Amino acid sequence: MSLLLKFNLWVIRIPLWLYSMGLVVAVGVKSGITFTPLGLDELIDFPAPPNNWSAMSYGMRTAVFLSGNEGDIAFEVMGSILVILSFATLTLAASRVMDPLITRLFLALVIVGPIGMVLLNHIGRNDVFVILGATVVAMYGQKIYMMVFGLFIMILCNHEQTLVAFFCLVILSFIPVLNHWRRVAVSGFVITLAIFIPLSLYVRSTGVKGRLEFLPELLSASFYPFAANLPLTLYASFGATWLIIGWVFLHIYLKSRILLLIGLLVIPFFVTMITVDQTRVTVGVTTLSVMVILREFLPRIVSQLKSLNFAPILGTGVAIVLFLPIIEIWGTSGHARTPYLWIFTSIVPQIKSLLIS
């Protein structure tokens, strides 16, 4: 216990920005860093939509186009800048709206988990926009203009994911503790729908199919990796945040439990089950709800632990997120990105090659 108390004191005293950088390093070591830039054909005839299922995702294409550069390097550089901006925004925004202890717990759960893993392992793709936008909405969404700003960033990634994200928040807002989020959730859903419909019509007018039209042909390929990796598929979606979800479930009434199950689990898992990208999709549609739940319930959890005279709250929380694995299920093959996979795919083969030679 004394060792845990010393660790707790140490993580409390670290300057916030250094603490945040340490968490980013931790998730990078655990899950790796992967560049997955969009193909060059994404910029052909821009702003006309490309003939693939990301036709309505304008975020990364717009950013690279405005930079005046082309090629994979341009996507990787712009993606890296946006990832750094996302971590910085997350740290700054959390510190502005939460007290210091809650901020550090919040950052540990978000950064050293599926959200941080997706940011670092899909650099050059659009995932960063939905996470960055969700951060803005979750931290500042009570101000309508900030909600619209964050929503617009999310839409740059994926209109369908943004619709699902706000719809899930609408359901969760009927939990009494989250009632004050209903205006944000309903407004966000309506605005997203108002943008989604005309943009979908525009994409179809160019002869390109939208995401929803790709679903039937990919359904079986999507269901396989979801089912074949159970229960890892479920764990991968939230990681250590499952502990918070469990606490919330046990401390709310039956009606609220049903709403929590539907809004945070049933709908997101159904969407994940029918789409190829698996964990990436779950993160995309739940980041907003997860951040709102953490923001609202972490203070209650901390208060309860303090009432039990449990002192090393932050140290225990950080130790847990560092210890628990971060897993990603992705692709039609059902490949699992397991902790420290980069060591076995990159470093071990090099060592083996050197030994053989």
DRENDO-1510 file (C-alpha; in Angstrom, 1 decimal, always signed):
<recs>
REC; n; res; u; v; w
REC; 1; MET; +0.0; +0.0; +0.0 .
REC; 2; SER; +2.9; +2.4; +0.8 .
REC; 3; LEU; +4.2; +1.8; -2.7 .
REC; 4; LEU; +0.8; +2.7; -4.2 .
REC; 5; LEU; +0.7; +5.8; -2.0 .
REC; 6; LYS; +4.1; +6.9; -3.3 .
REC; 7; PHE; +3.0; +6.3; -6.9 .
REC; 8; ASN; -0.2; +8.3; -6.2 .
REC; 9; LEU; +1.8; +11.2; -4.8 .
REC; 10; TRP; +4.1; +11.1; -7.8 .
REC; 11; VAL; +1.4; +11.2; -10.5 .
REC; 12; ILE; -0.4; +14.0; -8.6 .
REC; 13; ARG; +2.7; +16.2; -8.6 .
REC; 14; ILE; +3.7; +15.7; -12.2 .
REC; 15; PRO; +2.9; +18.9; -14.2 .
REC; 16; LEU; -0.4; +18.3; -16.1 .
REC; 17; TRP; +1.1; +18.6; -19.6 .
REC; 18; LEU; +4.0; +16.3; -18.8 .
REC; 19; TYR; +1.5; +13.9; -17.3 .
REC; 20; SER; -0.6; +14.0; -20.5 .
REC; 21; MET; +2.5; +13.4; -22.6 .
REC; 22; GLY; +3.4; +10.4; -20.4 .
REC; 23; LEU; +0.0; +8.9; -21.0 .
REC; 24; VAL; +0.4; +9.4; -24.8 .
REC; 25; VAL; +3.8; +7.6; -24.6 .
REC; 26; ALA; +2.2; +4.8; -22.6 .
REC; 27; VAL; -0.6; +4.2; -25.1 .
REC; 28; GLY; +2.0; +4.4; -27.9 .
REC; 29; VAL; +4.1; +1.7; -26.3 .
REC; 30; LYS; +1.1; -0.5; -25.5 .
REC; 31; SER; -0.7; -0.2; -28.8 .
REC; 32; GLY; +2.0; +1.0; -31.3 .
REC; 33; ILE; +1.8; +3.9; -33.7 .
REC; 34; THR; +0.5; +3.2; -37.2 .
REC; 35; PHE; +0.2; +5.4; -40.3 .
REC; 36; THR; -2.7; +4.4; -42.5 .
REC; 37; PRO; -3.0; +7.3; -45.0 .
REC; 38; LEU; -5.9; +7.6; -47.4 .
REC; 39; GLY; -5.0; +6.7; -51.0 .
REC; 40; LEU; -4.0; +9.4; -53.5 .
REC; 41; ASP; -7.1; +8.7; -55.5 .
REC; 42; GLU; -9.1; +10.4; -52.7 .
REC; 43; LEU; -8.0; +13.8; -54.1 .
REC; 44; ILE; -8.8; +13.1; -57.7 .
REC; 45; ASP; -11.5; +15.6; -58.9 .
REC; 46; PHE; -11.8; +17.0; -55.4 .
REC; 47; PRO; -14.3; +18.1; -54.0 .
REC; 48; ALA; -16.2; +15.5; -56.1 .
REC; 49; PRO; -16.6; +12.4; -53.9 .
REC; 50; PRO; -14.3; +9.4; -54.6 .
REC; 51; ASN; -16.0; +6.2; -55.7 .
REC; 52; ASN; -15.7; +4.3; -52.4 .
REC; 53; TRP; -17.5; +4.0; -49.2 .
REC; 54; SER; -15.8; +7.0; -47.6 .
REC; 55; ALA; -17.3; +9.3; -50.2 .
REC; 56; MET; -18.9; +11.5; -47.6 .
REC; 57; SER; -15.9; +11.9; -45.4 .
REC; 58; TYR; -14.3; +15.2; -46.3 .
REC; 59; GLY; -12.1; +15.8; -43.3 .
REC; 60; MET; -8.7; +14.5; -44.2 .
REC; 61; ARG; -9.1; +15.1; -47.9 .
REC; 62; THR; -10.0; +18.8; -47.3 .
REC; 63; ALA; -7.1; +19.3; -44.9 .
REC; 64; VAL; -4.6; +17.8; -47.3 .
REC; 65; PHE; -6.0; +19.6; -50.3 .
REC; 66; LEU; -5.8; +23.0; -48.5 .
REC; 67; SER; -2.2; +22.3; -47.5 .
REC; 68; GLY; -1.3; +22.2; -51.2 .
REC; 69; ASN; +0.5; +18.9; -50.9 .
REC; 70; GLU; -0.3; +15.4; -52.2 .
REC; 71; GLY; +0.7; +11.8; -51.6 .
REC; 72; ASP; +0.9; +9.5; -48.6 .
REC; 73; ILE; +3.4; +11.8; -46.8 .
REC; 74; ALA; +1.0; +14.7; -46.9 .
REC; 75; PHE; -1.8; +12.6; -45.3 .
REC; 76; GLU; +0.6; +11.3; -42.7 .
REC; 77; VAL; +2.0; +14.7; -41.8 .
REC; 78; MET; -1.5; +16.3; -41.6 .
REC; 79; GLY; -2.8; +13.3; -39.7 .
REC; 80; SER; +0.1; +13.6; -37.2 .
REC; 81; ILE; -0.6; +17.3; -36.7 .
REC; 82; LEU; -4.3; +16.6; -36.1 .
REC; 83; VAL; -3.6; +13.8; -33.6 .
REC; 84; ILE; -1.3; +16.1; -31.6 .
REC; 85; LEU; -4.0; +18.8; -31.7 .
REC; 86; SER; -6.5; +16.3; -30.4 .
REC; 87; PHE; -4.4; +15.2; -27.4 .
REC; 88; ALA; -3.7; +18.9; -26.7 .
REC; 89; THR; -7.3; +19.9; -27.0 .
REC; 90; LEU; -8.4; +17.0; -24.7 .
REC; 91; THR; -5.9; +18.0; -22.0 .
REC; 92; LEU; -6.6; +21.7; -22.2 .
REC; 93; ALA; -10.4; +21.3; -22.3 .
REC; 94; ALA; -10.6; +18.8; -19.5 .
REC; 95; SER; -8.4; +21.0; -17.2 .
REC; 96; ARG; -10.8; +23.9; -17.9 .
REC; 97; VAL; -14.0; +22.2; -17.0 .
REC; 98; MET; -13.0; +19.6; -14.3 .
REC; 99; ASP; -11.1; +19.8; -11.1 .
REC; 100; PRO; -7.4; +18.6; -11.1 .
REC; 101; LEU; -8.0; +15.1; -9.8 .
REC; 102; ILE; -11.0; +14.3; -12.0 .
REC; 103; THR; -9.0; +15.8; -15.0 .
REC; 104; ARG; -6.1; +13.4; -14.5 .
REC; 105; LEU; -8.4; +10.4; -14.1 .
REC; 106; PHE; -10.4; +11.4; -17.1 .
REC; 107; LEU; -7.2; +11.7; -19.2 .
REC; 108; ALA; -5.9; +8.4; -18.1 .
REC; 109; LEU; -9.1; +6.6; -19.1 .
REC; 110; VAL; -9.5; +8.3; -22.4 .
REC; 111; ILE; -5.9; +8.4; -23.6 .
REC; 112; VAL; -4.7; +5.0; -22.4 .
REC; 113; GLY; -7.6; +3.2; -23.9 .
REC; 114; PRO; -9.4; +2.6; -27.1 .
REC; 115; ILE; -9.8; +6.3; -28.0 .
REC; 116; GLY; -6.1; +7.0; -27.6 .
REC; 117; MET; -5.3; +3.7; -29.5 .
REC; 118; VAL; -7.5; +4.7; -32.5 .
REC; 119; LEU; -5.9; +8.2; -32.6 .
REC; 120; LEU; -2.3; +6.7; -32.8 .
REC; 121; ASN; -3.0; +3.7; -35.0 .
REC; 122; HIS; -5.0; +5.3; -37.8 .
REC; 123; ILE; -2.9; +8.4; -38.5 .
REC; 124; GLY; -3.8; +9.8; -41.9 .
REC; 125; ARG; -7.5; +8.8; -41.8 .
REC; 126; ASN; -10.6; +10.5; -40.7 .
REC; 127; ASP; -11.1; +9.0; -37.2 .
REC; 128; VAL; -9.3; +11.9; -35.6 .
REC; 129; PHE; -12.1; +14.3; -36.6 .
REC; 130; VAL; -14.9; +12.4; -34.8 .
REC; 131; ILE; -12.7; +12.2; -31.6 .
REC; 132; LEU; -11.6; +15.8; -31.8 .
REC; 133; GLY; -15.2; +17.0; -32.4 .
REC; 134; ALA; -16.6; +14.8; -29.7 .
REC; 135; THR; -14.1; +16.3; -27.3 .
REC; 136; VAL; -15.3; +19.8; -28.1 .
REC; 137; VAL; -19.0; +18.8; -27.6 .
REC; 138; ALA; -18.4; +16.9; -24.4 .
REC; 139; MET; -16.3; +19.6; -22.8 .
REC; 140; TYR; -18.1; +22.8; -24.1 .
REC; 141; GLY; -21.3; +21.5; -25.7 .
REC; 142; GLN; -23.6; +23.3; -23.3 .
REC; 143; LYS; -22.7; +26.4; -25.3 .
REC; 144; ILE; -24.7; +26.0; -28.5 .
REC; 145; TYR; -22.1; +27.6; -30.7 .
REC; 146; MET; -19.4; +25.2; -29.4 .
REC; 147; MET; -21.8; +22.3; -29.9 .
REC; 148; VAL; -22.2; +23.2; -33.5 .
REC; 149; PHE; -18.5; +23.7; -33.9 .
REC; 150; GLY; -17.7; +20.3; -32.5 .
REC; 151; LEU; -20.5; +18.7; -34.5 .
REC; 152; PHE; -19.1; +20.1; -37.7 .
REC; 153; ILE; -15.7; +18.6; -36.9 .
REC; 154; MET; -17.3; +15.2; -36.2 .
REC; 155; ILE; -19.2; +15.4; -39.5 .
REC; 156; LEU; -15.9; +15.9; -41.4 .
REC; 157; CYS; -15.1; +12.3; -40.3 .
REC; 158; ASN; -18.3; +10.5; -40.8 .
REC; 159; HIS; -21.9; +11.7; -41.0 .
REC; 160; GLU; -23.4; +8.3; -40.1 .
REC; 161; GLN; -21.2; +7.9; -37.1 .
REC; 162; THR; -22.1; +11.4; -36.0 .
REC; 163; LEU; -25.8; +10.6; -36.3 .
REC; 164; VAL; -25.5; +7.5; -34.2 .
REC; 165; ALA; -23.3; +9.3; -31.6 .
REC; 166; PHE; -25.9; +12.0; -31.0 .
REC; 167; PHE; -28.8; +9.5; -31.1 .
REC; 168; CYS; -27.1; +7.5; -28.4 .
REC; 169; LEU; -26.6; +10.6; -26.4 .
REC; 170; VAL; -30.3; +11.5; -26.8 .
REC; 171; ILE; -31.2; +8.1; -25.2 .
REC; 172; LEU; -28.7; +8.5; -22.4 .
REC; 173; SER; -30.0; +12.0; -21.7 .
REC; 174; PHE; -33.1; +10.5; -20.3 .
REC; 175; ILE; -31.0; +9.2; -17.4 .
REC; 176; PRO; -31.8; +11.8; -14.7 .
REC; 177; VAL; -28.1; +12.7; -14.1 .
REC; 178; LEU; -27.7; +13.4; -17.8 .
REC; 179; ASN; -31.0; +15.3; -18.3 .
REC; 180; HIS; -29.1; +18.6; -19.0 .
REC; 181; TRP; -27.5; +17.1; -22.0 .
REC; 182; ARG; -30.8; +16.5; -23.8 .
REC; 183; ARG; -30.8; +19.9; -25.6 .
REC; 184; VAL; -27.3; +19.3; -26.8 .
REC; 185; ALA; -28.1; +15.7; -28.0 .
REC; 186; VAL; -31.4; +16.5; -29.8 .
REC; 187; SER; -30.0; +19.7; -31.4 .
REC; 188; GLY; -26.9; +17.8; -32.6 .
REC; 189; PHE; -28.9; +14.9; -34.0 .
REC; 190; VAL; -31.3; +17.3; -35.9 .
REC; 191; ILE; -28.5; +19.4; -37.3 .
REC; 192; THR; -26.5; +16.4; -38.4 .
REC; 193; LEU; -29.6; +14.9; -40.1 .
REC; 194; ALA; -30.2; +18.2; -41.9 .
REC; 195; ILE; -26.7; +18.1; -43.3 .
REC; 196; PHE; -26.7; +14.3; -44.0 .
REC; 197; ILE; -29.7; +14.2; -46.2 .
REC; 198; PRO; -28.7; +16.8; -48.8 .
REC; 199; LEU; -25.1; +15.6; -48.9 .
REC; 200; SER; -26.3; +12.0; -49.4 .
REC; 201; LEU; -28.4; +13.2; -52.3 .
REC; 202; TYR; -25.5; +15.1; -53.8 .
REC; 203; VAL; -23.2; +12.0; -53.5 .
REC; 204; ARG; -25.9; +9.9; -55.2 .
REC; 205; SER; -26.3; +12.4; -58.0 .
REC; 206; THR; -22.6; +12.0; -58.9 .
REC; 207; GLY; -23.2; +8.2; -59.3 .
REC; 208; VAL; -21.3; +7.3; -56.2 .
REC; 209; LYS; -22.8; +5.0; -53.5 .
REC; 210; GLY; -23.0; +6.2; -49.9 .
REC; 211; ARG; -22.0; +4.0; -46.9 .
REC; 212; LEU; -25.4; +2.7; -46.3 .
REC; 213; GLU; -25.6; +1.2; -49.7 .
REC; 214; PHE; -22.4; -0.7; -49.1 .
REC; 215; LEU; -23.7; -2.4; -46.0 .
REC; 216; PRO; -25.6; -5.3; -47.5 .
REC; 217; GLU; -22.7; -6.6; -49.5 .
REC; 218; LEU; -20.3; -6.3; -46.5 .
REC; 219; LEU; -22.7; -7.6; -43.8 .
REC; 220; SER; -21.4; -11.2; -43.6 .
REC; 221; ALA; -17.8; -10.0; -43.7 .
REC; 222; SER; -18.6; -7.6; -40.9 .
REC; 223; PHE; -20.4; -10.0; -38.6 .
REC; 224; TYR; -17.6; -12.6; -38.7 .
REC; 225; PRO; -14.8; -10.6; -37.0 .
REC; 226; PHE; -17.4; -9.4; -34.4 .
REC; 227; ALA; -18.6; -12.8; -33.5 .
REC; 228; ALA; -15.4; -14.7; -33.9 .
REC; 229; ASN; -13.6; -12.5; -31.4 .
REC; 230; LEU; -16.2; -12.5; -28.7 .
REC; 231; PRO; -15.8; -11.6; -25.8 .
REC; 232; LEU; -12.7; -9.6; -26.9 .
REC; 233; THR; -14.8; -7.6; -29.3 .
REC; 234; LEU; -16.8; -6.3; -26.3 .
REC; 235; TYR; -13.8; -5.6; -24.1 .
REC; 236; ALA; -11.9; -3.8; -26.9 .
REC; 237; SER; -14.7; -1.3; -27.2 .
REC; 238; PHE; -14.1; +0.4; -23.8 .
REC; 239; GLY; -11.1; -1.2; -22.1 .
REC; 240; ALA; -10.6; +0.1; -18.6 .
REC; 241; THR; -13.7; +2.3; -18.9 .
REC; 242; TRP; -15.8; -0.9; -18.4 .
REC; 243; LEU; -15.1; -0.4; -14.7 .
REC; 244; ILE; -16.7; +3.0; -14.8 .
REC; 245; ILE; -19.6; +1.7; -16.8 .
REC; 246; GLY; -20.1; -1.1; -14.3 .
REC; 247; TRP; -20.1; +1.4; -11.4 .
REC; 248; VAL; -22.7; +3.6; -13.2 .
REC; 249; PHE; -24.9; +0.6; -13.9 .
REC; 250; LEU; -24.9; -0.5; -10.3 .
REC; 251; HIS; -25.7; +3.0; -9.0 .
REC; 252; ILE; -28.7; +4.0; -11.1 .
REC; 253; TYR; -32.3; +2.9; -11.2 .
REC; 254; LEU; -33.7; +0.1; -13.4 .
REC; 255; LYS; -35.2; +2.4; -16.0 .
REC; 256; SER; -31.8; +4.3; -16.3 .
REC; 257; ARG; -30.0; +0.9; -16.5 .
REC; 258; ILE; -32.1; +0.0; -19.5 .
REC; 259; LEU; -31.3; +3.4; -21.1 .
REC; 260; LEU; -27.6; +2.9; -20.4 .
REC; 261; LEU; -27.6; -0.5; -22.0 .
REC; 262; ILE; -29.4; +0.7; -25.1 .
REC; 263; GLY; -27.6; +4.0; -25.6 .
REC; 264; LEU; -24.1; +2.9; -24.8 .
REC; 265; LEU; -24.0; -0.8; -25.6 .
REC; 266; VAL; -26.8; -2.2; -27.7 .
REC; 267; ILE; -26.9; +0.4; -30.5 .
REC; 268; PRO; -23.1; +0.9; -30.7 .
REC; 269; PHE; -22.5; -2.9; -30.8 .
REC; 270; PHE; -25.1; -3.4; -33.4 .
REC; 271; VAL; -23.5; -0.7; -35.6 .
REC; 272; THR; -20.1; -2.3; -35.0 .
REC; 273; MET; -21.5; -5.7; -35.9 .
REC; 274; ILE; -22.6; -4.6; -39.3 .
REC; 275; THR; -19.6; -2.6; -40.3 .
REC; 276; VAL; -16.1; -3.9; -41.3 .
REC; 277; ASP; -13.9; -1.6; -39.2 .
REC; 278; GLN; -15.1; -3.0; -35.8 .
REC; 279; THR; -13.4; -1.3; -32.8 .
REC; 280; ARG; -12.8; +1.9; -34.8 .
REC; 281; VAL; -16.5; +2.1; -35.4 .
REC; 282; THR; -17.4; +1.5; -31.8 .
REC; 283; VAL; -15.0; +4.3; -30.7 .
REC; 284; GLY; -16.4; +6.6; -33.4 .
REC; 285; VAL; -20.0; +6.2; -32.2 .
REC; 286; THR; -19.3; +6.1; -28.4 .
REC; 287; THR; -16.5; +8.7; -27.8 .
REC; 288; LEU; -19.1; +11.5; -27.2 .
REC; 289; SER; -21.2; +9.4; -24.8 .
REC; 290; VAL; -18.1; +8.0; -23.0 .
REC; 291; MET; -16.7; +11.4; -22.4 .
REC; 292; VAL; -20.0; +12.8; -21.2 .
REC; 293; ILE; -20.4; +9.8; -18.8 .
REC; 294; LEU; -16.9; +10.2; -17.5 .
REC; 295; ARG; -17.4; +13.9; -17.0 .
REC; 296; GLU; -20.6; +13.4; -15.1 .
REC; 297; PHE; -19.9; +10.3; -13.0 .
REC; 298; LEU; -16.2; +10.4; -12.2 .
REC; 299; PRO; -16.8; +13.1; -9.5 .
REC; 300; ARG; -19.4; +10.8; -7.9 .
REC; 301; ILE; -17.0; +7.9; -7.9 .
REC; 302; VAL; -14.2; +9.9; -6.5 .
REC; 303; SER; -16.5; +11.3; -3.8 .
REC; 304; GLN; -17.5; +7.8; -2.8 .
REC; 305; LEU; -13.9; +6.6; -2.6 .
REC; 306; LYS; -13.0; +9.6; -0.5 .
REC; 307; SER; -15.9; +8.8; +1.9 .
REC; 308; LEU; -14.3; +5.3; +2.3 .
REC; 309; ASN; -11.0; +7.0; +3.2 .
REC; 310; PHE; -9.3; +5.5; +0.2 .
REC; 311; ALA; -6.4; +7.8; -0.5 .
REC; 312; PRO; -4.5; +6.6; -3.6 .
REC; 313; ILE; -7.4; +7.3; -6.0 .
REC; 314; LEU; -5.3; +8.6; -8.9 .
REC; 315; GLY; -2.4; +6.3; -8.5 .
REC; 316; THR; -4.8; +3.3; -8.5 .
REC; 317; GLY; -6.6; +4.5; -11.5 .
REC; 318; VAL; -3.4; +5.1; -13.5 .
REC; 319; ALA; -2.0; +1.7; -12.5 .
REC; 320; ILE; -5.2; +0.0; -13.7 .
REC; 321; VAL; -5.2; +1.7; -17.1 .
REC; 322; LEU; -1.5; +1.0; -17.5 .
REC; 323; PHE; -2.0; -2.7; -16.6 .
REC; 324; LEU; -5.1; -3.6; -18.5 .
REC; 325; PRO; -4.6; -4.4; -22.2 .
REC; 326; ILE; -5.7; -2.3; -25.2 .
REC; 327; ILE; -7.1; -4.4; -28.0 .
REC; 328; GLU; -8.4; -3.5; -31.4 .
REC; 329; ILE; -10.5; -5.8; -33.7 .
REC; 330; TRP; -10.4; -4.7; -37.3 .
REC; 331; GLY; -10.9; -5.7; -40.9 .
REC; 332; THR; -12.8; -8.6; -42.5 .
REC; 333; SER; -10.1; -11.0; -41.3 .
REC; 334; GLY; -10.9; -10.3; -37.7 .
REC; 335; HIS; -7.3; -9.4; -36.9 .
REC; 336; ALA; -6.7; -8.4; -33.3 .
REC; 337; ARG; -4.2; -5.6; -32.5 .
REC; 338; THR; -2.9; -6.9; -29.2 .
REC; 339; PRO; -0.7; -5.1; -26.7 .
REC; 340; TYR; +2.9; -4.6; -27.8 .
REC; 341; LEU; +2.1; -6.2; -31.1 .
REC; 342; TRP; +4.6; -3.8; -32.8 .
REC; 343; ILE; +7.5; -5.5; -30.9 .
REC; 344; PHE; +6.6; -8.9; -32.5 .
REC; 345; THR; +5.9; -7.6; -36.0 .
REC; 346; SER; +8.8; -5.1; -36.3 .
REC; 347; ILE; +11.6; -5.7; -33.8 .
REC; 348; VAL; +11.6; -9.5; -33.3 .
REC; 349; PRO; +11.9; -10.2; -37.1 .
REC; 350; GLN; +14.8; -7.8; -37.3 .
REC; 351; ILE; +16.5; -9.5; -34.4 .
REC; 352; LYS; +15.8; -12.9; -35.9 .
REC; 353; SER; +17.3; -11.7; -39.2 .
REC; 354; LEU; +20.5; -10.5; -37.5 .
REC; 355; LEU; +20.9; -13.7; -35.6 .
REC; 356; ILE; +20.5; -15.9; -38.7 .
REC; 357; SER; +22.9; -13.7; -40.7 .
</recs>
